[in-house]
Each structure stands twice: as C-alpha cells, then as structure tokens.
C-alpha cells in the first residue's frame, strides 16, 4: 500500500511541546496523529491518517453494550536519527487477526497494517522518546460501531491505531514485582476468549487485581479455572520459571494469551542451550521447587514490561521469596538481549525488527 492509497490529513497544531520526555508515564499522552479506517457493506473503506482527537459515537453503539472489540499492544524504539525500530509487527498482526476471528470481527491485511505504522511513525517520529527504557507504545484496536441495540454480530466496525510515548510500565521499573494468586476468581477457561486480546478479558480481571494491589502486591498470578492449581499467566504478562537448568513456561492451552515477548524468550532460551519446557505447571510444583532450592528465577514477559523479574509469590498463606532487589542472571540476559535488538544495539539475526526510515 502506497501513500496514495491512504489519505493523510496533517495536524495544524502539534502538542509535542507539552510533553516532558524526562517524566513519561505509561499511556497518559498521545502523539499528534492517528490511523482510522471503517468497515461497512462487507469491506474496509479507504484508510486515513488524521489528527489525534475525540471520535464521535452514539449511546447505542454496539461495542459499548456487547463488548465486540479487540486490541493489540506493540512498541517502536529509537535506533538513531534516521531509523525507528518496530518489534515483531508480523507476529502482532497475526495475533490481532486471531483475536478478530474469535469475536467475529473482520480481519485486516498486513499491507494496510504495516503501511499505517510506517506512515504514522514517519509523521510523528519526534514523539519516539530517546532515553533508555522508553519507547513509543502502539495501540491498534477495532470495535463494533453499529448503531443498534441487538445482541448480534455487528455489520460496521471502526479500526484505529494510536501511539503514545511511554516509560516503564510498572512503578517498580526493572525491579522484582510481587504476585499473589486470586483467591476465588478465575480469568478464563478453555473454549472461552482467554487467548484473544479482547477488552472483556481485562475488565473481568480488574477487581481481583485491585484487591491484590490494595494488599501490597503488583499483580495477580492466575491459576486455571477448573482445578485452581495450574499456573496460567499474570494479569498483564506471561510467566516463566527457571527450575534448575530448565525454563518452564505454561503451555498455550487456549485460555492463555500467546505473548509475542513470551515467544521471543522461549526462542532465545533454546538458542542458548537451556532445556525448555512448555507444559502445565502447578503452583504446588513451584513451591516444592522453591523448598528444594531448585527454583532459581521467576519472571514475566510482555510488550509493556518487556521482561519483569518476580521477587515474591503468595499463595494460600505460603510465600516464595526470591531476590527482592535485583533480577536474576537469566532474566537480565533476556532483558538485555531483547532490548538490545529493539534499540538496535545488538544485531537482529532473527529478523524480528521492522525498520522505519525517517
């Protein structure tokens, strides 16, 4: 898709002078432009890039009542004055379409997706922060836009991409976080929408997450909904356990989001010669490994946090305490490798990075 296939309307008033790039919070401010495309009569219309701003919806809009909506989360990184790196856009787009299929939203082409990203980032490249640990967060999303109160699949959809300069996702930064199991709540079941990035999954997780935070924990460590014993994921990231010389990651059973960073961590671990197992792992197995001295490291992985060390896990009055001050050696190595590729400090031998020339 070329620029002539996409209508581009530039803002007359950039807001970049309002931004303190030395104090970036996550998801608080947004760049000057946004991508927009609408679906009706069985096809996506001509895409546009417009100035970022409010969009008009009616009180009867389908998505507000029946939650037919999906989103993605990606990042772009400042490499040098001529290049911005987007991390693994092909895999993100594949997951975006998988989520769309699960909730009956029309799929989108990769050509339109990557063209939108290229154009947005070229227009707003000055919004990409340059400090280590910062990035331009990219949020594609689609929602049902029919003006009809009926519990059925919509005929109309709106597709947007907005971007936001961000710092660290967790207030701890790259310090170990604290997790607790949810005590009576479940996130998803096989056959449900757990493997899709759809808004309702997150809304249902907010109450147990808030209770966890009120009790001094960073996030919830979700267990399976049937037996309440097998570990699935954390509220905003996948989870990994280094037990002895083996990296154990909960298998994608249909109720776990297939994380892009999760996939990258597993590939790196295999290349580095570790034993890697994707399988069911129970919370009791993790505590037994800890009691036996075999649990070396626990860490989460996700686009927002990249890699996040875990320093404490609480479950039914029992507690695992790992290093509360620093990430483990393997966790640090994963973080350094992935961020090194993202920022262009390390050669991208995996073809994970899409370069945008500015």
C-alpha positions as CSV (number, residue, x, y, z in Angstrom):
1,X,0.0,0.0,0.0
2,X,1.5,3.4,-1.0
3,X,0.8,6.8,0.4
4,X,-1.6,7.4,-2.5
5,X,-3.8,4.6,-1.1
6,X,-4.1,6.3,2.2
7,X,-5.5,9.8,2.8
8,X,-3.2,11.8,5.1
9,X,-4.6,14.9,6.9
10,X,-1.9,16.7,9.0
11,X,-2.5,18.5,12.2
12,X,-2.2,22.3,12.3
13,X,-1.1,22.3,15.9
14,X,1.4,19.8,17.3
15,X,1.2,19.2,21.1
16,X,4.7,17.8,21.4
17,X,5.9,21.0,23.2
18,X,3.6,20.0,26.1
19,X,5.4,16.7,26.7
20,X,8.1,16.2,29.4
21,X,10.1,13.4,27.8
22,X,12.1,13.1,31.1
23,X,9.0,12.0,33.0
24,X,6.9,9.7,30.9
25,X,4.1,7.8,32.4
26,X,2.5,4.8,30.6
27,X,-0.4,5.6,28.3
28,X,-1.0,9.1,29.5
29,X,-0.2,11.2,26.5
30,X,-0.7,10.6,22.8
31,X,1.1,11.6,19.6
32,X,-0.2,14.1,17.0
33,X,-1.8,11.7,14.5
34,X,-3.9,8.5,14.4
35,X,-4.8,5.9,11.8
36,X,-8.5,5.4,11.0
37,X,-10.4,3.0,8.8
38,X,-14.1,1.9,8.7
39,X,-15.8,-1.3,7.7
40,X,-19.3,-1.4,6.1
41,X,-21.1,-3.2,3.3
42,X,-18.7,-6.1,3.7
43,X,-15.4,-4.3,3.1
44,X,-12.8,-1.9,4.7
45,X,-13.0,1.6,3.3
46,X,-10.1,3.7,2.2
47,X,-7.8,4.3,5.3
48,X,-6.9,7.7,6.6
49,X,-4.4,9.3,9.0
50,X,-6.0,12.2,10.9
51,X,-5.0,14.5,13.7
52,X,-5.4,12.7,17.1
53,X,-8.6,13.7,18.8
54,X,-12.0,12.7,20.1
55,X,-14.2,10.4,18.0
56,X,-17.9,10.6,17.8
57,X,-20.0,7.6,18.9
58,X,-23.7,7.2,19.7
59,X,-25.1,5.8,23.0
60,X,-26.4,2.8,21.1
61,X,-23.0,1.9,19.6
62,X,-22.8,-1.9,19.6
63,X,-19.3,-2.2,21.3
64,X,-20.5,-0.2,24.4
65,X,-23.2,-2.8,25.1
66,X,-21.8,-6.2,23.8
67,X,-18.0,-5.7,24.0
68,X,-17.2,-6.7,20.4
69,X,-13.8,-5.2,20.4
70,X,-10.1,-6.3,20.2
71,X,-6.8,-4.6,20.5
72,X,-3.0,-5.1,20.2
73,X,0.0,-3.6,22.1
74,X,3.3,-3.0,20.3
75,X,6.3,-0.8,20.7
76,X,8.6,1.2,18.4
77,X,12.2,2.2,19.5
78,X,14.6,5.0,18.7
79,X,17.6,3.4,17.0
80,X,19.3,6.6,15.5
81,X,18.4,9.8,13.9
82,X,17.4,8.0,10.7
83,X,15.7,4.8,12.0
84,X,12.9,3.8,14.2
85,X,12.5,0.0,15.0
86,X,9.2,-1.7,15.4
87,X,9.4,-5.0,17.2
88,X,7.9,-8.1,15.5
89,X,4.9,-6.4,13.8
90,X,4.1,-9.5,11.7
91,X,3.5,-11.6,14.8
92,X,1.4,-8.9,16.4
93,X,-0.7,-8.6,13.3
94,X,-1.2,-12.4,13.3
95,X,-2.4,-12.3,16.9
96,X,-4.6,-9.2,16.1
97,X,-6.4,-11.2,13.4
98,X,-6.7,-14.3,15.6
99,X,-8.4,-12.1,18.2
100,X,-10.7,-10.7,15.5
101,X,-11.7,-14.2,14.4
102,X,-12.7,-15.2,17.9
103,X,-15.2,-12.3,18.3
104,X,-16.4,-12.2,14.7
105,X,-14.6,-9.0,13.7
106,X,-13.5,-8.8,10.0
107,X,-9.7,-9.4,9.6
108,X,-7.4,-6.8,8.3
109,X,-4.5,-7.1,5.8
110,X,-0.9,-6.9,6.9
111,X,-0.2,-4.5,4.0
112,X,-2.6,-1.9,5.4
113,X,-1.4,-2.5,9.0
114,X,2.3,-2.0,8.2
115,X,1.6,0.9,5.9
116,X,-0.3,2.6,8.6
117,X,2.6,2.1,11.1
118,X,5.2,3.3,8.6
119,X,3.2,6.5,7.9
120,X,2.2,7.2,11.5
121,X,5.8,6.8,12.7
122,X,7.3,8.9,10.0
123,X,4.8,11.7,10.7
124,X,5.3,11.5,14.5
125,X,8.9,10.3,14.7
126,X,9.8,13.2,17.1
127,X,7.4,11.6,19.6
128,X,9.6,8.5,19.8
129,X,11.5,9.0,23.1
130,X,15.3,8.5,23.1
131,X,16.1,7.7,26.7
132,X,16.9,4.0,27.6
133,X,13.9,2.2,28.9
134,X,11.4,4.4,26.9
135,X,9.6,3.6,23.7
136,X,6.6,4.6,21.5
137,X,3.7,2.4,22.5
138,X,1.4,1.5,19.6
139,X,-2.2,0.6,20.2
140,X,-4.2,-0.8,17.2
141,X,-7.9,-1.5,18.1
142,X,-11.1,-2.4,16.4
143,X,-14.7,-2.1,17.7
144,X,-18.2,-2.8,16.5
145,X,-19.8,0.5,15.5
146,X,-23.3,-0.5,14.5
147,X,-25.9,1.9,16.0
148,X,-28.2,-0.9,17.1
149,X,-29.2,-2.5,20.5
150,X,-29.1,-6.1,19.5
151,X,-27.0,-9.0,20.8
152,X,-25.7,-10.0,17.5
153,X,-22.6,-9.6,15.3
154,X,-22.2,-6.0,14.1
155,X,-22.2,-5.0,10.4
156,X,-20.0,-2.0,10.9
157,X,-16.5,-1.6,12.5
158,X,-14.0,1.1,13.3
159,X,-10.3,0.5,13.2
160,X,-7.8,2.9,14.8
161,X,-4.1,3.0,15.7
162,X,-2.9,5.5,18.3
163,X,0.6,5.9,19.7
164,X,2.0,7.1,23.0
165,X,5.5,7.8,24.2
166,X,6.0,5.7,27.4
167,X,8.4,4.9,30.2
168,X,8.3,1.9,32.4
169,X,5.0,0.0,32.8
170,X,5.4,-1.0,36.4
171,X,6.2,1.6,39.0
172,X,9.0,-0.8,40.2
173,X,10.7,-0.3,36.8
174,X,13.0,-3.3,36.3
175,X,12.9,-4.3,39.9
176,X,11.2,-7.5,41.1
177,X,7.4,-7.4,41.4
178,X,5.2,-9.1,43.9
179,X,2.4,-11.6,42.8
180,X,-0.5,-13.3,44.6
181,X,-3.0,-15.9,43.4
182,X,-6.6,-14.6,43.0
183,X,-8.4,-16.5,45.8
184,X,-11.7,-17.5,44.2
185,X,-11.6,-15.6,41.0
186,X,-10.8,-17.0,37.5
187,X,-9.6,-15.3,34.3
188,X,-10.5,-17.7,31.5
189,X,-11.5,-21.2,30.6
190,X,-10.6,-23.3,27.5
191,X,-13.0,-22.5,24.8
192,X,-13.5,-19.0,26.1
193,X,-11.8,-15.8,25.0
194,X,-8.6,-16.1,27.1
195,X,-6.3,-16.5,24.1
196,X,-7.8,-13.4,22.4
197,X,-6.8,-9.8,23.2
198,X,-10.4,-8.6,23.8
199,X,-11.5,-5.9,26.2
200,X,-13.8,-8.1,28.3
201,X,-11.0,-10.3,29.5
202,X,-9.3,-7.3,31.1
203,X,-12.5,-5.8,32.6
204,X,-13.2,-9.1,34.4
205,X,-9.6,-9.1,35.9
206,X,-9.8,-5.6,37.4
207,X,-11.5,-6.5,40.7
208,X,-9.0,-9.2,41.8
209,X,-6.1,-7.1,40.5
210,X,-7.3,-4.1,42.6
211,X,-7.7,-6.3,45.7
212,X,-4.2,-7.6,45.1
213,X,-2.8,-4.1,44.8
214,X,-4.6,-3.0,48.0
215,X,-2.8,-5.8,49.8
216,X,0.6,-4.7,48.6
217,X,1.0,-6.9,45.5
218,X,1.8,-5.8,42.0
219,X,-0.4,-8.2,40.1
220,X,-2.4,-11.4,40.2
221,X,-0.9,-14.8,39.3
222,X,-3.8,-16.5,37.6
223,X,-4.5,-20.2,38.1
224,X,-6.6,-22.5,35.8
225,X,-10.4,-22.1,36.2
226,X,-11.2,-25.9,36.5
227,X,-8.8,-27.3,39.1
228,X,-7.4,-24.0,40.5
229,X,-3.9,-25.4,40.6
230,X,-2.2,-24.9,37.3
231,X,-0.4,-21.6,36.6
232,X,-1.6,-19.7,33.5
233,X,-0.4,-16.1,33.3
234,X,-0.1,-12.8,35.2
235,X,-2.6,-10.1,34.7
236,X,-0.6,-8.2,32.2
237,X,2.1,-10.6,31.1
238,X,3.1,-14.3,30.6
239,X,5.1,-16.1,33.3
240,X,8.3,-18.2,33.2
241,X,10.1,-20.3,35.8
242,X,13.8,-21.3,35.8
243,X,13.9,-24.5,37.7
244,X,17.4,-26.0,37.9
245,X,18.7,-25.6,34.3
246,X,15.2,-25.8,32.7
247,X,13.0,-22.9,31.6
248,X,9.4,-23.9,32.3
249,X,6.6,-21.8,30.7
250,X,2.8,-22.6,31.0
251,X,1.6,-24.2,27.7
252,X,-0.8,-22.3,25.5
253,X,-3.9,-24.4,26.3
254,X,-6.5,-22.0,24.9
255,X,-7.0,-19.8,28.0
256,X,-3.6,-18.1,27.9
257,X,-2.7,-15.1,25.7
258,X,0.1,-16.1,23.3
259,X,2.5,-13.4,24.1
260,X,5.0,-12.1,21.5
261,X,7.7,-11.5,24.1
262,X,6.9,-14.9,25.6
263,X,7.6,-16.4,22.2
264,X,10.9,-14.5,21.9
265,X,12.1,-15.5,25.3
266,X,11.5,-19.2,24.6
267,X,13.3,-19.0,21.2
268,X,16.3,-17.3,22.9
269,X,16.4,-19.9,25.7
270,X,16.5,-22.7,23.2
271,X,19.3,-21.0,21.2
272,X,21.3,-20.5,24.4
273,X,21.2,-24.2,25.1
274,X,18.7,-24.3,28.0
275,X,16.3,-27.1,28.5
276,X,12.9,-25.6,27.6
277,X,9.5,-27.0,28.5
278,X,6.1,-25.6,27.6
279,X,3.7,-27.6,29.8
280,X,1.3,-27.4,32.6
281,X,2.9,-26.4,35.8
282,X,1.1,-26.4,39.2
283,X,1.5,-23.8,41.9
284,X,2.4,-26.7,44.2
285,X,5.3,-27.8,41.9
286,X,6.7,-24.2,42.0
287,X,6.6,-24.2,45.8
288,X,8.1,-27.6,46.0
289,X,11.0,-26.5,43.7
290,X,11.4,-23.4,45.9
291,X,11.5,-25.6,49.1
292,X,14.1,-27.9,47.5
293,X,16.3,-25.0,46.4
294,X,15.7,-25.6,42.7
295,X,13.7,-22.6,41.8
296,X,16.3,-20.2,40.5
297,X,14.3,-17.4,38.9
298,X,10.8,-16.3,38.1
299,X,10.0,-13.6,35.6
300,X,7.2,-12.3,33.4
301,X,7.3,-11.3,29.8
302,X,5.1,-8.9,27.8
303,X,5.2,-6.0,25.4
304,X,4.6,-3.3,28.1
305,X,7.2,-4.5,30.6
306,X,9.4,-6.5,28.2
307,X,10.8,-8.7,30.9
308,X,9.8,-8.2,34.6
309,X,11.6,-10.1,37.4
310,X,9.3,-11.6,40.1
311,X,10.6,-11.3,43.7
312,X,7.7,-12.7,45.7
313,X,4.7,-15.1,45.1
314,X,2.0,-15.6,47.7
315,X,-0.5,-18.4,47.6
316,X,-2.9,-19.5,50.4
317,X,-0.7,-18.1,53.2
318,X,2.6,-19.6,51.8
319,X,5.2,-17.3,50.3
320,X,8.1,-17.6,47.9
321,X,10.8,-15.0,48.4
322,X,13.4,-14.6,45.7
323,X,15.8,-11.7,45.3
324,X,13.9,-8.6,46.2
325,X,16.4,-6.1,44.9
326,X,17.8,-7.3,41.5
327,X,16.7,-9.5,38.6
328,X,18.3,-12.9,38.2
329,X,21.1,-13.6,35.8
330,X,18.9,-15.3,33.2
331,X,16.2,-12.7,33.5
332,X,18.7,-10.0,33.0
333,X,20.2,-11.7,30.0
334,X,16.8,-12.0,28.3
335,X,16.1,-8.3,29.0
336,X,19.4,-7.2,27.7
337,X,19.1,-9.3,24.5
338,X,15.6,-8.3,23.6
339,X,16.0,-4.6,24.4
340,X,19.4,-4.7,22.6
341,X,17.6,-5.9,19.4
342,X,14.8,-3.5,19.9
343,X,17.1,-0.5,20.2
344,X,19.5,-1.7,17.5
345,X,22.4,-2.2,19.9
346,X,22.5,-5.9,19.0
347,X,22.4,-7.4,15.5
348,X,18.9,-8.7,14.7
349,X,19.8,-12.1,13.4
350,X,16.1,-13.3,13.8
351,X,14.6,-10.7,11.5
352,X,12.4,-9.5,14.4
353,X,12.7,-5.8,13.7
354,X,10.9,-3.7,11.1
355,X,12.9,-0.6,10.3
356,X,11.1,2.7,9.6
357,X,13.4,5.2,7.8
358,X,12.7,8.8,8.8
